[in-house]
Amino acid sequence: MDIRYAMHPDQMKRLESHEVRRHFLVEGLFEKDKINLVYSHIDRMIVGGVRPADQALELEVTMALVCFGTLIIRRGNHSVINARAFPNT
């Protein structure tokens, strides 16, 4: 799981545009046959993408996932969205 940390507003002011993208843009969530998760300390959320194509995928339960997931669920701020299924490409 990729973990994104919060920044102080003064630090944010000094970032170049490529650094802002590196810290805040979430890309590549739906890679074929892979589970990708990103935890953001800023929003206290986990964003994830799963794209099984040629094999079954299993979510590896790590200490970070348990801790962050429990924090989010205990606060009652959780939802799961299934946007769409990918064709087998």
FIBA-289018 format. One record per residue (C-alpha): residue in one letter; y, z, x; residue number from 1. Coordinates in steps of 0.5 Angstrom, whole numbers. Each point is the difference from the previous one (the first is absolute). Example, Ala and Ser with C-alpha at 12.3 -4.5 7.8 and 13.67 -1.06 7.14 Angstrom:
2
- a|-9|16|25|1 $
- s|7|-2|2|2 $
END
This chain:
89
- m|0|0|0|1 $
- d|7|-2|3|2 $
- i|5|6|-1|3 $
- r|7|-1|-1|4 $
- y|5|5|2|5 $
- a|7|2|-3|6 $
- m|6|-1|4|7 $
- h|7|3|1|8 $
- p|5|-4|-3|9 $
- d|4|0|7|10 $
- q|-6|-3|3|11 $
- m|-1|-5|-6|12 $
- k|7|-3|2|13 $
- r|-2|-2|7|14 $
- l|-6|-4|-2|15 $
- e|0|-7|1|16 $
- s|-3|-4|-6|17 $
- h|-6|-2|4|18 $
- e|-1|8|0|19 $
- v|2|1|-7|20 $
- r|-6|-5|-2|21 $
- r|-5|4|5|22 $
- h|1|7|-3|23 $
- f|1|-2|-8|24 $
- l|-3|-7|-1|25 $
- v|-7|0|-2|26 $
- e|-4|-6|1|27 $
- g|-7|-2|0|28 $
- l|-3|4|-5|29 $
- f|-5|-5|-3|30 $
- e|-4|-2|6|31 $
- k|-7|-3|-1|32 $
- d|-6|5|0|33 $
- k|5|6|2|34 $
- i|3|6|-3|35 $
- n|7|1|2|36 $
- l|4|7|-1|37 $
- v|8|2|2|38 $
- y|2|7|-2|39 $
- s|8|1|0|40 $
- h|3|6|1|41 $
- i|6|-2|-2|42 $
- d|-2|-2|-7|43 $
- r|-7|5|0|44 $
- m|-4|-6|-2|45 $
- i|-6|-4|2|46 $
- v|0|-7|-1|47 $
- g|-7|-4|1|48 $
- g|-3|-6|-1|49 $
- v|-7|-2|0|50 $
- r|-3|-7|0|51 $
- p|-8|0|0|52 $
- a|-2|-7|1|53 $
- d|-7|-1|4|54 $
- q|-2|7|0|55 $
- a|0|7|-3|56 $
- l|6|5|2|57 $
- e|0|7|1|58 $
- l|6|4|0|59 $
- e|0|5|6|60 $
- v|2|7|-2|61 $
- t|4|3|6|62 $
- m|4|6|0|63 $
- a|6|-3|0|64 $
- l|-2|-4|-7|65 $
- v|-2|7|-3|66 $
- c|6|4|2|67 $
- f|5|-6|-2|68 $
- g|-4|-2|-6|69 $
- t|-1|8|-2|70 $
- l|8|1|0|71 $
- i|1|-6|-4|72 $
- i|-5|1|-5|73 $
- r|2|8|-1|74 $
- r|8|-2|-1|75 $
- g|-3|-5|-6|76 $
- n|3|-6|4|77 $
- h|-6|-5|0|78 $
- s|-1|-6|-3|79 $
- v|-5|-6|1|80 $
- i|2|-7|-1|81 $
- n|-5|-6|0|82 $
- a|4|-6|1|83 $
- r|-5|-5|0|84 $
- a|-6|-3|3|85 $
- f|0|-5|5|86 $
- p|-5|-6|0|87 $
- n|-5|0|5|88 $
- t|4|-4|6|89 $
END
